[in-house]
């Protein structure tokens, strides 16, 4: 096997745009851009390759994650996604996600301490719901975890890389006074974890470093693990037979050498490394995110 690159799917919205780097959905499907598998869809790979792609013991009808870059020219709506329990009740899809800032910016995540349903409904009606959310001013490279049930919004000017469960269930609660987009208040309020004061801003944890690299874990969740890898000249990445790995290059340039297949690796590039790959090396000077299953 070899490192698989896909054609980005660009989406325009009234608030800005997104590049969907990796997605397996009927309404948005990644297509291979390189190598012998060029032209095949991500879904075809999941069906045809199974554990060879996903990892030993991994059984998925569709690729389990969506990865995308979000460029917010305006504030995104204040919204919430359901967790597994609520999604089953509302017949939606559970969604937890994580954002890594690609430049300095702000996001809102979690209601302020003590905010209850009555207060939040009143604020939505009055048009000041955003004032009841915790706002986080983040530096480049800092990350925020947004589990299902946590109210959130991406703020104007933010550029970020997002990792999420394969779900497109969003309940819009407040849209900053914009007209024309429907709110889903009842489903949204049924999904909110009231009193949610859990860990929002993630404290990185360094796992290893030497003269050639530095490996830092940004988050571990039941749904995905995200690490940041700084490569100073070369680095051997351990193969993990039980999970695929996805590399997204934040900055710099170099090459990937995977099972003797060489591919360019530059800022903005995303590669899917099948679980069956035996030898994974990064050469050059670059910084990238590694996404995998727990």
Number of C-alpha atoms within 10 A of each C-alpha: 18 25 23 21 24 24 18 21 16 12 12 10 11 10 14 16 17 19 17 22 25 27 26 22 16 7 6 12 19 21 25 21 16 16 14 11 16 14 14 15 17 23 19 13 18 20 14 11 14 20 21 21 25 26 20 16 12 15 13 12 10 17 21 19 20 19 22 22 22 21 21 21 16 16 19 21 22 23 24 32 30 31 20 15 13 19 19 12 11 12 11 18 19 23 24 24 22 24 23 23 22 21 15 15 20 20 22 21 26 26 25 15 13 12 15 13 12 8 12 20 16 12 16 19 10 10 14 14 20 20 13 19 20 18 19 16 13 19 14 13 17 20 22 23 24 22 24 21 25 25 27 24 23 25 23 17 17 21 24 25 23 20 23 22 18 20 20 14 15 18 23 22 24 25 21 15 11 8 7 7 10 11 17 15 17 10 20 19 21 17 23 22 18 18 14 18 15 11 12 19 16 16 13 15 13 14 10 11 13 10 10 15 19 17 21 18 19 23 19 15 14 8 16 19 18 23 21 24 24 22 25 17 14 19 21 14 15 11 18 17 19 19 23 23 25 23 24 23 22 21 17 16 21 21 18 24 19 20 15 13 14 14 19 12 25 21 15 14 18 26 21 22 23 25 22 22 20 16 15 19 17 24 19 18 20 23 24 25 22 23 22 22 21 12
